């Protein structure tokens, strides 16, 4: 597996070369035909949150720049069009794009939704239905909240091979490392892992946030009425590969049923929580189809070529780091090249 620092150095080197040589502009205007999916999470100031700053993709200004850049280059399609392409076995003959947001944080409604309306861009929002309209704090934000207030120098849970050193000078990096270990550990349930962390850190996060973290159903209905698509992100945002077959199917079906009831529409698409290679299995893919979904999205970086359009394992380019429009171009070109 490629080491993170290697990926960063490769990315920075590409950026320097492209900017100096004009290659960026050439490649941006000569993208291969296929589907390019830009995936966002939170929008806003990551330094202002008491929760997980890594969940922020960018701030309001850079989101606007991204969307203007994407709209100028691509035909942006919706889920319904994607399903038609797949079911009719259409050959994609030009670069197509989709815009997706995961988790349904309130800033998706407060910040992203107005920008999308202003630019006349339709996006898809993936909601974990147990969080909609609540002040509940999800497990990743709870862990970040505790780590930001902790005084311990290291953390190691049962089953971990190594400890994670807590660097309070770069707490977001430490949060990311701890969460990576949490996501990889399949030996105990998320509830047990949270109990261990609370004990090690000698802290407990409040059960509820002071203000809503997630959109409510009225807001979801408003977004749907404005042409946005809503999709499932499970009911409780559990990592599906950590669950039994029956529990996976329950997460898939319950969330779809709730969304269809609340929005009075048919839900055809799903996004895997966490979405990396080990967060779902071949069984999960088959259960998605069984639950009635037409397409499903991973969080694996890549470009979907016309000859490799996997309907239940579509690749998405993760937008993060609060990059500008140049970074969006580099992200796109890198995904296209790395998917060869």
C-alpha positions in Angstrom: 0.0 0.0 0.0 1.3 3.4 -0.9 2.4 5.4 2.2 0.6 8.7 2.8 3.7 10.8 2.6 4.5 9.3 -0.8 1.0 10.3 -2.1 1.5 13.8 -0.7 4.9 14.3 -2.3 3.6 12.9 -5.6 0.7 15.3 -5.5 2.9 18.3 -4.7 5.4 17.4 -7.4 2.6 17.1 -10.0 1.2 20.5 -8.9 4.5 22.2 -9.3 5.2 20.6 -12.7 1.8 21.3 -14.0 1.7 24.9 -13.0 5.1 25.6 -14.4 4.7 23.8 -17.7 1.1 24.5 -18.6 0.4 20.7 -18.6 -2.5 21.3 -16.1 -4.5 23.4 -18.6 -3.9 21.0 -21.4 -4.9 17.9 -19.4 -7.9 19.6 -17.9 -9.2 20.3 -21.4 -8.4 16.7 -22.6 -10.0 14.6 -19.9 -11.0 11.1 -20.9 -14.7 10.2 -21.3 -16.2 8.7 -18.2 -17.8 9.6 -14.9 -16.0 11.9 -12.4 -17.7 12.0 -9.0 -16.7 14.8 -6.6 -17.5 13.9 -3.0 -17.8 16.4 -0.2 -18.7 16.1 3.5 -18.8 19.3 5.7 -18.5 22.9 4.4 -17.1 25.7 6.6 -14.3 26.6 8.9 -12.7 23.4 10.2 -10.7 25.3 12.8 -13.9 26.5 14.5 -15.4 23.1 15.3 -15.1 21.3 18.6 -15.6 18.0 16.7 -13.7 16.3 13.8 -12.1 19.0 11.7 -11.1 16.3 9.1 -14.7 16.0 8.0 -14.6 19.5 6.5 -14.0 19.4 2.7 -13.6 23.1 2.2 -14.9 26.5 3.2 -17.7 28.4 1.5 -15.5 30.4 -0.8 -13.6 27.4 -2.1 -16.8 25.4 -2.6 -18.1 28.1 -4.9 -14.8 28.1 -6.8 -15.0 24.3 -7.1 -18.5 24.3 -8.4 -17.9 27.0 -11.0 -14.9 25.2 -12.2 -16.6 21.9 -12.5 -19.7 23.3 -14.2 -17.6 25.0 -16.8 -15.8 21.8 -17.7 -18.4 19.0 -17.3 -22.0 18.0 -18.0 -23.2 17.5 -14.4 -25.7 14.6 -14.2 -28.1 13.4 -11.5 -28.7 9.9 -10.1 -31.6 9.3 -12.5 -29.4 9.9 -15.5 -26.7 7.6 -14.1 -29.2 4.8 -13.6 -30.4 5.3 -17.2 -26.8 5.1 -18.5 -26.1 1.9 -16.7 -29.4 0.1 -17.3 -29.5 1.1 -21.0 -25.8 0.2 -21.4 -25.0 3.6 -22.9 -21.4 4.3 -23.8 -20.2 7.5 -22.1 -18.6 9.6 -24.8 -17.5 12.7 -22.9 -16.5 13.6 -19.3 -19.6 13.6 -17.0 -19.6 14.8 -13.4 -21.6 14.2 -10.3 -21.5 16.2 -7.0 -22.2 14.3 -3.8 -22.2 15.1 -0.1 -22.1 12.5 2.7 -23.5 12.6 6.3 -26.1 15.3 6.1 -24.5 17.9 8.3 -26.4 21.1 8.8 -23.9 23.1 6.8 -24.9 21.1 3.8 -28.2 22.9 4.0 -27.0 26.3 5.4 -24.0 26.7 3.1 -23.8 24.2 0.3 -27.5 24.2 -0.7 -27.8 28.0 -1.4 -24.6 27.9 -3.5 -25.9 25.0 -5.5 -29.2 26.7 -6.1 -27.5 30.0 -7.2 -25.3 28.1 -9.7 -28.2 25.9 -10.8 -26.3 22.7 -10.0 -28.0 19.5 -8.8 -26.2 17.4 -6.2 -26.9 14.3 -4.2 -26.9 14.2 -0.4 -26.5 10.9 1.5 -28.2 10.9 4.9 -27.8 8.5 7.9 -31.4 8.5 8.8 -31.0 8.1 12.6 -29.2 11.5 12.7 -31.7 13.5 10.7 -33.3 16.2 12.8 -31.3 15.4 15.9 -28.6 16.8 18.1 -27.0 13.4 18.4 -23.2 13.4 18.2 -21.9 10.6 15.9 -19.1 8.3 17.0 -16.3 10.0 15.0 -17.2 13.4 16.3 -17.4 12.1 19.9 -13.9 10.6 19.6 -12.6 13.9 18.2 -14.3 15.9 21.0 -12.6 13.7 23.6 -9.1 13.8 22.0 -9.2 17.6 21.8 -9.8 17.8 25.5 -7.5 15.0 26.6 -4.2 15.3 28.4 -2.9 11.8 27.7 0.2 11.5 25.4 -0.7 8.2 23.8 -3.7 6.0 23.2 -3.8 2.3 22.6 -7.0 0.1 22.7 -7.3 -3.6 23.0 -6.4 -5.2 19.7 -4.3 -2.4 18.4 -0.7 -3.3 17.4 0.7 0.1 18.2 -0.1 3.2 20.3 -1.0 6.5 18.6 0.9 9.5 20.0 -1.4 12.5 20.5 0.2 15.5 19.0 -1.7 18.5 20.4 0.1 20.8 18.0 -1.6 19.0 15.1 -4.7 17.5 16.8 -6.6 16.9 13.5 -3.8 14.6 12.4 -3.9 12.6 15.7 -7.7 12.4 15.4 -7.3 11.0 11.9 -4.8 8.4 13.1 -7.0 7.3 16.0 -10.1 7.1 13.8 -8.2 5.1 11.2 -7.4 2.5 13.8 -11.0 2.5 15.0 -12.3 1.9 11.5 -9.9 -0.9 10.8 -10.6 -2.8 14.1 -13.3 -5.4 13.6 -12.6 -7.3 16.9 -15.1 -5.4 19.0 -18.3 -3.3 18.4 -18.2 0.4 18.1 -20.0 0.7 21.5 -17.1 -1.3 23.1 -14.5 0.8 21.4 -16.1 4.0 22.6 -16.2 2.6 26.1 -12.5 1.8 25.9 -11.7 5.3 24.7 -13.7 7.0 27.4 -11.9 5.0 30.0 -8.4 5.6 28.5 -9.0 9.4 28.1 -11.0 9.7 31.3 -13.5 11.8 29.5 -17.1 11.5 28.3 -18.6 13.6 25.5 -22.1 15.1 26.1 -24.8 13.0 24.6 -26.2 15.9 22.5 -24.7 18.9 20.7 -25.7 22.4 21.8 -27.2 23.1 18.4 -28.3 20.8 15.6 -25.4 19.1 13.8 -27.6 17.6 11.0 -30.3 18.7 8.7 -34.0 18.0 9.6 -36.7 16.4 7.5 -38.3 19.8 6.6 -34.9 20.9 5.2 -34.4 17.6 3.4 -37.9 18.0 1.8 -37.0 21.6 0.8 -33.8 20.3 -0.9 -35.6 17.5 -2.6 -38.3 20.0 -3.9 -35.5 22.2 -5.3 -34.2 19.3 -7.4 -31.5 17.9 -5.1 -31.4 14.1 -4.8 -31.4 12.4 -1.4 -29.9 9.0 -0.9 -29.2 6.5 1.9 -26.0 6.4 4.1 -27.5 3.6 6.3 -29.6 4.3 9.4 -26.9 4.5 12.1 -23.7 5.1 10.1 -22.1 1.8 11.2 -19.3 0.3 9.2 -21.1 -2.4 7.3 -18.2 -4.9 7.0 -18.2 -5.0 10.8 -21.8 -6.1 11.0 -23.6 -9.5 10.4 -25.5 -10.1 7.2 -28.9 -9.5 8.9 -27.7 -6.3 10.6 -26.3 -5.0 7.3 -29.6 -5.7 5.5 -31.5 -3.9 8.3 -29.3 -0.8 8.0 -29.8 -0.8 4.2 -33.6 -1.4 4.2 -34.6 0.7 7.3 -32.8 3.8 6.0 -34.4 3.5 2.5 -37.9 3.0 4.0 -37.6 6.0 6.2 -36.3 8.2 3.4 -39.1 7.1 1.1 -41.7 7.7 3.7 -40.4 11.2 4.7 -39.7 12.4 1.2 -42.5 10.6 -0.6 -40.1 9.5 -3.4 -38.3 6.4 -4.5 -34.7 6.1 -3.2 -32.4 4.5 -5.7 -28.9 5.2 -4.5 -26.7 4.4 -1.5 -23.2 5.5 -0.2 -21.2 3.2 2.0 -20.3 4.7 5.4 -16.5 5.3 5.6 -16.5 3.8 2.1 -12.9 2.5 1.9 -12.1 -1.0 0.5 -12.5 -2.8 3.8 -15.6 -1.0 5.0 -17.8 -3.2 2.8 -17.6 -6.6 1.3 -18.9 -8.6 -1.7 -21.8 -9.6 0.5 -22.6 -5.9 1.1 -22.7 -5.2 -2.6 -25.3 -8.0 -3.1 -27.3 -6.8 -0.1 -27.5 -3.3 -1.7 -29.1 -4.8 -4.7 -31.4 -6.9 -2.6 -32.5 -3.8 -0.6 -33.6 -2.2 -3.8 -30.9 0.2 -4.7 -29.9 0.8 -8.3 -26.4 2.2 -7.7 -24.0 2.5 -4.7 -20.9 4.6 -4.1 -17.6 4.0 -2.3 -15.2 6.5 -0.9 -12.3 5.1 -3.0 -10.5 7.7 -5.1 -10.8 7.2 -8.8 -12.4 7.9 -12.1 -15.1 5.7 -13.5 -14.2 4.8 -17.1 -16.9 3.8 -19.6 -15.6 0.2 -19.6 -15.4 -0.1 -15.8 -18.7 1.4 -14.5 -19.4 -0.8 -11.5 -22.9 0.1 -10.4 -22.5 -1.0 -6.8 -19.0 0.1 -6.3 -18.7 3.5 -8.0 -15.5 5.5 -7.3 -15.6 9.0 -5.9 -12.9 11.6 -5.6 -12.6 12.8 -2.0 -12.5 16.6 -1.8 -10.6 17.7 1.3 -7.9 20.0 2.6 -9.8 23.2 1.6 -8.1 23.4 -1.8 -8.8 25.9 -4.5 -10.0 25.5 -8.1 -6.5 24.4 -9.1 -6.6 21.6 -6.6 -9.9 20.4 -8.0 -8.3 20.2 -11.4 -5.3 18.3 -10.0 -7.6 16.0 -8.1 -9.5 15.2 -11.3 -6.4 14.6 -13.5 -4.7 12.5 -10.8 -7.8 10.3 -10.4 -8.0 9.8 -14.2 -4.3 8.9 -14.5 -4.3 6.6 -11.4 -7.3 4.7 -12.6 -5.5 3.5 -15.8 
